[in-house]
Amino acid sequence: MPIETVGPAWYDKAFHERVLAAGADGVRVPEGATGPGGIALPTAVGLAYPGIRPGQWLISLDDDGIGFAWCTANYVFKKRATFGLGTAGHCAARDALGGYADVTAYVVPPPTSGKLPGIYHIGKFALSRDNGVGDDFAMVAIYRELNSWVNPTMPVWGGPTSIKTDTLPTVVEHFGHGTAVGTGGTPRAGVAPIWDARGGDAFAWYGVGAPGDSGSAVNTVLQQAGGNFTHIIIYDGTRNDIVGEILPGMLTGTTITRILKIAKGWTLQFGSPVPL
């Protein structure tokens, strides 16, 4: 099943509209507001890393204020002069005309910007693929005025510094905003024995994930970009087309090689081996 969640009560349509109207100044979170997992936003260690980057807590609302997507960013991409931020395809909300929705995020601006931490309108969805395991990815096109805020390095773990193209089992690392286990953004690790499911489009690993982690990046221990985290495998008798490839209880997502095919024209940006 896709790992989805609902948003905090304070982030309603009125607050969303305030963020959209605030432009480059953003909006401070309300006093006492909590983020993923109920943790107080000012004290969330995982939300302290500056910039727009992998592991970002992303929020999108459709125009009627009902559909809410709380997800995590995976990798930074670039297409000509525009930076993109990846997430899960099932996170991409639509606007009233059926187009892609605006995306906001909790951002700690770089110290040189003179801006305060808060919720910022960072861009709009530029593409989305939501066809289940191994074909689930979306791209947020970042507004060019925020280009200097973009950082391709994953918090805590660092990287990616290359792309995983082989199918050898490996230890994996990811950073997400899942409820409970991902409160405030947390680093987690696991073991990924499967990299060739669904014709090489899906991979799977043993680890801990929760709603809110959707879209988060999964790197290998060698800091290779592996793919994104989109689903927890549960055989429910309705769609079991991956039976025999991925076991129940495993975490899974779309491989980076498949992501790059979906994101044609976008180039993956490598990060620092040290978590800056």
MARBA-92320 format. One record per residue (C-alpha): residue number from 1; residue in one letter; z, y, x. Coordinates in nm, 4 decimals, decimal comma. Layout:
<recs>
+-----+---+----------+----------+----------+
:   k : r :       c3 :       c2 :       c1 :
+-----+---+----------+----------+----------+
: NUM : A :        Z :        Y :        X :
...
+-----+---+----------+----------+----------+
</recs>
This chain:
<recs>
+-----+---+----------+----------+----------+
:   k : r :       c3 :       c2 :       c1 :
+-----+---+----------+----------+----------+
:   1 : M :   0,0000 :   0,0000 :   0,0000 :
:   2 : P :  -0,0603 :   0,3582 :   0,1201 :
:   3 : I :   0,2603 :   0,5249 :   0,2334 :
:   4 : E :   0,2999 :   0,8206 :   0,0004 :
:   5 : T :   0,5925 :   1,0387 :  -0,0998 :
:   6 : V :   0,6944 :   1,3357 :  -0,3120 :
:   7 : G :   0,7865 :   1,6759 :  -0,1816 :
:   8 : P :   1,1169 :   1,8627 :  -0,1728 :
:   9 : A :   1,2063 :   2,0532 :  -0,4902 :
:  10 : W :   1,1976 :   2,3916 :  -0,3193 :
:  11 : Y :   0,8297 :   2,3524 :  -0,2278 :
:  12 : D :   0,6754 :   2,4274 :  -0,5676 :
:  13 : K :   0,3542 :   2,6015 :  -0,6719 :
:  14 : A :   0,5130 :   2,9478 :  -0,6521 :
:  15 : F :   0,6332 :   2,8876 :  -0,2962 :
:  16 : H :   0,2935 :   2,7456 :  -0,2022 :
:  17 : E :   0,1216 :   3,0604 :  -0,3300 :
:  18 : R :   0,3610 :   3,2762 :  -0,1271 :
:  19 : V :   0,2616 :   3,0851 :   0,1863 :
:  20 : L :  -0,1090 :   3,1248 :   0,1128 :
:  21 : A :  -0,0614 :   3,4993 :   0,0626 :
:  22 : A :   0,1480 :   3,5451 :   0,3771 :
:  23 : G :  -0,1398 :   3,4874 :   0,6155 :
:  24 : A :  -0,0448 :   3,4750 :   0,9820 :
:  25 : D :   0,3185 :   3,5677 :   0,9112 :
:  26 : G :   0,4146 :   3,2483 :   0,7328 :
:  27 : V :   0,7165 :   3,2138 :   0,5039 :
:  28 : R :   1,0688 :   3,1228 :   0,6073 :
:  29 : V :   1,2129 :   2,8170 :   0,4369 :
:  30 : P :   1,4787 :   2,8919 :   0,1722 :
:  31 : E :   1,8406 :   2,8920 :   0,2850 :
:  32 : G :   1,9788 :   2,5397 :   0,2709 :
:  33 : A :   1,6327 :   2,3856 :   0,2342 :
:  34 : T :   1,5871 :   2,0312 :   0,3533 :
:  35 : G :   1,2764 :   1,8629 :   0,4880 :
:  36 : P :   1,1668 :   1,5020 :   0,5313 :
:  37 : G :   1,4562 :   1,2639 :   0,4769 :
:  38 : G :   1,6841 :   1,5409 :   0,3496 :
:  39 : I :   1,7613 :   1,6830 :   0,6927 :
:  40 : A :   1,8302 :   2,0557 :   0,7304 :
:  41 : L :   1,5126 :   2,2158 :   0,8639 :
:  42 : P :   1,6682 :   2,4488 :   1,1228 :
:  43 : T :   1,8497 :   2,1586 :   1,2880 :
:  44 : A :   1,5711 :   1,9003 :   1,2776 :
:  45 : V :   1,5084 :   1,8084 :   1,6402 :
:  46 : G :   1,1649 :   1,6689 :   1,5652 :
:  47 : L :   1,0590 :   2,0008 :   1,4163 :
:  48 : A :   1,1508 :   2,1994 :   1,7264 :
:  49 : Y :   0,8294 :   2,1433 :   1,9225 :
:  50 : P :   0,6134 :   2,4582 :   1,9234 :
:  51 : G :   0,2526 :   2,4768 :   1,8184 :
:  52 : I :   0,0091 :   2,2949 :   1,5880 :
:  53 : R :  -0,0089 :   1,9404 :   1,7218 :
:  54 : P :   0,0218 :   1,5653 :   1,6667 :
:  55 : G :   0,3343 :   1,4866 :   1,4671 :
:  56 : Q :   0,3131 :   1,8044 :   1,2560 :
:  57 : W :   0,4725 :   1,7865 :   0,9110 :
:  58 : L :   0,1806 :   1,8627 :   0,6758 :
:  59 : I :   0,1941 :   1,9702 :   0,3122 :
:  60 : S :  -0,0835 :   2,0136 :   0,0565 :
:  61 : L :  -0,0791 :   2,0860 :  -0,3174 :
:  62 : D :  -0,3627 :   2,0670 :  -0,5646 :
:  63 : D :  -0,4223 :   2,3843 :  -0,7659 :
:  64 : D :  -0,2158 :   2,2805 :  -1,0675 :
:  65 : G :   0,0886 :   2,2363 :  -0,8436 :
:  66 : I :   0,1380 :   1,8762 :  -0,9493 :
:  67 : G :  -0,0249 :   1,6692 :  -0,6777 :
:  68 : F :   0,1775 :   1,6871 :  -0,3584 :
:  69 : A :   0,1017 :   1,5309 :  -0,0221 :
:  70 : W :   0,3696 :   1,5205 :   0,2451 :
:  71 : C :   0,2165 :   1,3610 :   0,5498 :
:  72 : T :   0,2078 :   1,3683 :   0,9293 :
:  73 : A :  -0,0694 :   1,4851 :   1,1607 :
:  74 : N :  -0,2233 :   1,2501 :   1,4144 :
:  75 : Y :  -0,4622 :   1,3908 :   1,6756 :
:  76 : V :  -0,6242 :   1,7219 :   1,7632 :
:  77 : F :  -1,0045 :   1,7353 :   1,7523 :
:  78 : K :  -1,2602 :   2,0068 :   1,8212 :
:  79 : K :  -1,6002 :   2,0904 :   1,6757 :
:  80 : R :  -1,7652 :   2,3838 :   1,8484 :
:  81 : A :  -1,5029 :   2,6652 :   1,8272 :
:  82 : T :  -1,2950 :   2,5039 :   1,5525 :
:  83 : F :  -0,9935 :   2,2813 :   1,6102 :
:  84 : G :  -0,9174 :   2,0012 :   1,3679 :
:  85 : L :  -0,5964 :   1,8139 :   1,2962 :
:  86 : G :  -0,6237 :   1,4577 :   1,1699 :
:  87 : T :  -0,4120 :   1,2869 :   0,9033 :
:  88 : A :  -0,4570 :   1,0124 :   0,6419 :
:  89 : G :  -0,7430 :   1,0327 :   0,3934 :
:  90 : H :  -0,5132 :   0,9614 :   0,0994 :
:  91 : C :  -0,3246 :   1,2818 :   0,1893 :
:  92 : A :  -0,6199 :   1,5086 :   0,1078 :
:  93 : A :  -0,5525 :   1,6953 :  -0,2177 :
:  94 : R :  -0,8286 :   1,8646 :  -0,4180 :
:  95 : D :  -0,8532 :   2,2177 :  -0,5556 :
:  96 : A :  -0,9398 :   2,3178 :  -0,9130 :
:  97 : L :  -1,3139 :   2,2991 :  -0,8451 :
:  98 : G :  -1,2943 :   1,9556 :  -0,6873 :
:  99 : G :  -1,3163 :   2,0847 :  -0,3313 :
: 100 : Y :  -1,0662 :   2,0212 :  -0,0575 :
: 101 : A :  -0,7252 :   2,1854 :  -0,0808 :
: 102 : D :  -0,5452 :   2,4239 :   0,1502 :
: 103 : V :  -0,3002 :   2,2765 :   0,3979 :
: 104 : T :   0,0325 :   2,4219 :   0,5006 :
: 105 : A :   0,2687 :   2,2963 :   0,7670 :
: 106 : Y :   0,6112 :   2,3569 :   0,9130 :
: 107 : V :   0,5285 :   2,5302 :   1,2396 :
: 108 : V :   0,7334 :   2,6611 :   1,5287 :
: 109 : P :   0,4961 :   2,9237 :   1,6704 :
: 110 : P :   0,4610 :   2,9491 :   2,0487 :
: 111 : P :   0,7224 :   3,1901 :   2,1937 :
: 112 : T :   0,4484 :   3,4306 :   2,3065 :
: 113 : S :   0,3276 :   3,4761 :   1,9468 :
: 114 : G :   0,6298 :   3,6764 :   1,8336 :
: 115 : K :   0,6295 :   3,4787 :   1,5054 :
: 116 : L :   0,9216 :   3,2963 :   1,3455 :
: 117 : P :   0,9396 :   2,9256 :   1,2505 :
: 118 : G :   0,8454 :   2,8541 :   0,8910 :
: 119 : I :   0,5752 :   2,7248 :   0,6613 :
: 120 : Y :   0,2281 :   2,8450 :   0,7589 :
: 121 : H :  -0,1134 :   2,8174 :   0,5975 :
: 122 : I :  -0,2952 :   2,6482 :   0,8854 :
: 123 : G :  -0,6303 :   2,5500 :   0,7331 :
: 124 : K :  -0,8207 :   2,3428 :   0,4774 :
: 125 : F :  -0,9319 :   1,9830 :   0,4591 :
: 126 : A :  -1,2824 :   1,9526 :   0,5985 :
: 127 : L :  -1,3434 :   1,5822 :   0,5317 :
: 128 : S :  -1,1656 :   1,2830 :   0,3854 :
: 129 : R :  -1,2232 :   0,9073 :   0,3737 :
: 130 : D :  -0,9861 :   0,7122 :   0,1488 :
: 131 : N :  -1,1155 :   0,3569 :   0,1225 :
: 132 : G :  -0,8043 :   0,1633 :   0,2104 :
: 133 : V :  -0,6987 :  -0,0140 :   0,5277 :
: 134 : G :  -0,9264 :   0,0646 :   0,8193 :
: 135 : D :  -1,1135 :   0,3460 :   0,6439 :
: 136 : D :  -0,8468 :   0,6080 :   0,5755 :
: 137 : F :  -0,8691 :   0,9397 :   0,7604 :
: 138 : A :  -0,8906 :   1,3124 :   0,6869 :
: 139 : M :  -0,9527 :   1,6208 :   0,8988 :
: 140 : V :  -0,7877 :   1,9593 :   0,8550 :
: 141 : A :  -1,0002 :   2,2424 :   0,9951 :
: 142 : I :  -0,7577 :   2,4861 :   1,1588 :
: 143 : Y :  -0,8209 :   2,8568 :   1,1105 :
: 144 : R :  -0,9626 :   2,9999 :   1,4297 :
: 145 : E :  -0,7033 :   3,2767 :   1,4490 :
: 146 : L :  -0,4499 :   2,9999 :   1,5193 :
: 147 : N :  -0,6494 :   2,8421 :   1,8034 :
: 148 : S :  -0,3990 :   2,9598 :   2,0651 :
: 149 : W :  -0,1235 :   2,7697 :   1,8826 :
: 150 : V :  -0,2968 :   2,4307 :   1,9080 :
: 151 : N :  -0,1471 :   2,1702 :   2,1424 :
: 152 : P :  -0,2981 :   1,8165 :   2,1568 :
: 153 : T :   0,0134 :   1,6530 :   2,3077 :
: 154 : M :   0,2332 :   1,4196 :   2,1014 :
: 155 : P :   0,6034 :   1,5189 :   2,0933 :
: 156 : V :   0,8490 :   1,3035 :   2,2922 :
: 157 : W :   0,5903 :   1,0461 :   2,4084 :
: 158 : G :   0,3133 :   1,2677 :   2,5466 :
: 159 : G :  -0,0570 :   1,1853 :   2,5449 :
: 160 : P :  -0,3058 :   1,0773 :   2,4383 :
: 161 : T :  -0,4788 :   1,0767 :   2,7732 :
: 162 : S :  -0,7555 :   0,8260 :   2,6878 :
: 163 : I :  -0,8920 :   0,6075 :   2,4049 :
: 164 : K :  -0,8093 :   0,2413 :   2,3391 :
: 165 : T :  -1,1323 :   0,0442 :   2,3151 :
: 166 : D :  -1,0123 :  -0,3105 :   2,3908 :
: 167 : T :  -0,8351 :  -0,5487 :   2,1522 :
: 168 : L :  -0,5493 :  -0,6616 :   2,3759 :
: 169 : P :  -0,1975 :  -0,6666 :   2,2249 :
: 170 : T :   0,0194 :  -0,3778 :   2,3400 :
: 171 : V :   0,3390 :  -0,1822 :   2,2859 :
: 172 : V :   0,2719 :   0,1234 :   2,0700 :
: 173 : E :   0,4443 :   0,4577 :   2,0185 :
: 174 : H :   0,4286 :   0,6998 :   1,7276 :
: 175 : F :   0,5996 :   1,0099 :   1,5926 :
: 176 : G :   0,6201 :   1,0768 :   1,2190 :
: 177 : H :   0,8061 :   1,2384 :   0,9320 :
: 178 : G :   0,8910 :   0,9374 :   0,7200 :
: 179 : T :   1,1822 :   0,9522 :   0,4786 :
: 180 : A :   1,5114 :   0,8128 :   0,6095 :
: 181 : V :   1,3747 :   0,6498 :   0,9281 :
: 182 : G :   1,1730 :   0,9586 :   1,0193 :
: 183 : T :   1,4163 :   1,2328 :   0,9273 :
: 184 : G :   1,3145 :   1,5571 :   1,0886 :
: 185 : G :   1,0423 :   1,3839 :   1,2877 :
: 186 : T :   1,1358 :   1,0855 :   1,4999 :
: 187 : P :   0,9750 :   0,8845 :   1,7795 :
: 188 : R :   0,9436 :   0,5108 :   1,7186 :
: 189 : A :   0,7930 :   0,2153 :   1,9029 :
: 190 : G :   0,6619 :  -0,1288 :   1,8123 :
: 191 : V :   0,4357 :  -0,4138 :   1,9182 :
: 192 : A :   0,0710 :  -0,4211 :   1,8061 :
: 193 : P :  -0,0941 :  -0,7657 :   1,8366 :
: 194 : I :  -0,3929 :  -0,6915 :   1,6087 :
: 195 : W :  -0,6775 :  -0,4521 :   1,6954 :
: 196 : D :  -0,9785 :  -0,6242 :   1,5395 :
: 197 : A :  -0,9004 :  -0,6501 :   1,1679 :
: 198 : R :  -1,1713 :  -0,5520 :   0,9208 :
: 199 : G :  -1,4400 :  -0,5755 :   1,1845 :
: 200 : G :  -1,2458 :  -0,3670 :   1,4358 :
: 201 : D :  -1,1771 :  -0,0786 :   1,1957 :
: 202 : A :  -0,8094 :  -0,1663 :   1,1394 :
: 203 : F :  -0,5139 :  -0,2473 :   1,3635 :
: 204 : A :  -0,1609 :  -0,3615 :   1,2858 :
: 205 : W :   0,1804 :  -0,3694 :   1,4465 :
: 206 : Y :   0,5432 :  -0,4615 :   1,3939 :
: 207 : G :   0,7606 :  -0,1533 :   1,3657 :
: 208 : V :   0,9427 :   0,0798 :   1,1282 :
: 209 : G :   0,7623 :   0,3187 :   0,8935 :
: 210 : A :   0,8233 :   0,4963 :   0,5649 :
: 211 : P :   0,6666 :   0,7356 :   0,3125 :
: 212 : G :   0,5876 :   1,0636 :   0,4864 :
: 213 : D :   0,4627 :   0,8897 :   0,8019 :
: 214 : S :   0,1128 :   0,8702 :   0,6537 :
: 215 : G :  -0,1479 :   0,9909 :   0,8995 :
: 216 : S :   0,0720 :   0,9894 :   1,2084 :
: 217 : A :  -0,0787 :   0,9011 :   1,5449 :
: 218 : V :  -0,0199 :   0,5666 :   1,7134 :
: 219 : N :  -0,0598 :   0,5649 :   2,0914 :
: 220 : T :  -0,0340 :   0,2702 :   2,3260 :
: 221 : V :   0,2351 :   0,2612 :   2,5932 :
: 222 : L :  -0,0420 :   0,3611 :   2,8365 :
: 223 : Q :  -0,0909 :   0,6799 :   2,6303 :
: 224 : Q :  -0,4222 :   0,5684 :   2,4842 :
: 225 : A :  -0,5051 :   0,6982 :   2,1373 :
: 226 : G :  -0,4887 :   0,3878 :   1,9179 :
: 227 : G :  -0,5373 :   0,5155 :   1,5643 :
: 228 : N :  -0,3443 :   0,6459 :   1,2654 :
: 229 : F :  -0,0708 :   0,4960 :   1,0470 :
: 230 : T :  -0,1710 :   0,4700 :   0,6810 :
: 231 : H :  -0,0402 :   0,1562 :   0,5075 :
: 232 : I :   0,2416 :  -0,0966 :   0,4878 :
: 233 : I :   0,0956 :  -0,4380 :   0,4050 :
: 234 : I :   0,2243 :  -0,5921 :   0,0829 :
: 235 : Y :   0,0317 :  -0,8733 :  -0,0851 :
: 236 : D :   0,0639 :  -0,7930 :  -0,4541 :
: 237 : G :  -0,2066 :  -1,0131 :  -0,6017 :
: 238 : T :  -0,4424 :  -0,7242 :  -0,6814 :
: 239 : R :  -0,6231 :  -0,6450 :  -0,3569 :
: 240 : N :  -0,5634 :  -0,8971 :  -0,0869 :
: 241 : D :  -0,8880 :  -0,8632 :   0,1066 :
: 242 : I :  -0,7023 :  -0,8557 :   0,4361 :
: 243 : V :  -0,5171 :  -1,1820 :   0,3787 :
: 244 : G :  -0,5353 :  -1,3861 :   0,6964 :
: 245 : E :  -0,5976 :  -1,0815 :   0,9149 :
: 246 : I :  -0,2734 :  -0,8838 :   0,8739 :
: 247 : L :   0,0616 :  -1,0313 :   0,7708 :
: 248 : P :   0,2879 :  -0,8948 :   0,4966 :
: 249 : G :   0,5357 :  -0,6378 :   0,6258 :
: 250 : M :   0,3165 :  -0,5214 :   0,9116 :
: 251 : L :   0,2257 :  -0,1553 :   0,9536 :
: 252 : T :  -0,1422 :  -0,0772 :   0,9772 :
: 253 : G :  -0,3984 :   0,1979 :   1,0051 :
: 254 : T :  -0,7465 :   0,3033 :   1,1076 :
: 255 : T :  -0,8455 :   0,2499 :   1,4705 :
: 256 : I :  -0,9446 :   0,5493 :   1,6799 :
: 257 : T :  -1,2936 :   0,4035 :   1,7244 :
: 258 : R :  -1,3382 :   0,4027 :   1,3450 :
: 259 : I :  -1,1838 :   0,7510 :   1,3163 :
: 260 : L :  -1,4367 :   0,8911 :   1,5618 :
: 261 : K :  -1,7198 :   0,7471 :   1,3505 :
: 262 : I :  -1,5756 :   0,9067 :   1,0361 :
: 263 : A :  -1,5229 :   1,2363 :   1,2187 :
: 264 : K :  -1,8794 :   1,2596 :   1,3444 :
: 265 : G :  -1,9320 :   1,5790 :   1,5421 :
: 266 : W :  -1,5616 :   1,6196 :   1,6212 :
: 267 : T :  -1,4318 :   1,5460 :   1,9717 :
: 268 : L :  -1,0849 :   1,4044 :   2,0363 :
: 269 : Q :  -0,8742 :   1,6363 :   2,2514 :
: 270 : F :  -0,6551 :   1,4733 :   2,5150 :
: 271 : G :  -0,2972 :   1,5830 :   2,5709 :
: 272 : S :  -0,0628 :   1,6062 :   2,8632 :
: 273 : P :   0,1025 :   1,2859 :   2,9921 :
: 274 : V :   0,4252 :   1,4865 :   2,9824 :
: 275 : P :   0,5460 :   1,5933 :   2,6320 :
: 276 : L :   0,5070 :   1,9719 :   2,6575 :
+-----+---+----------+----------+----------+
</recs>
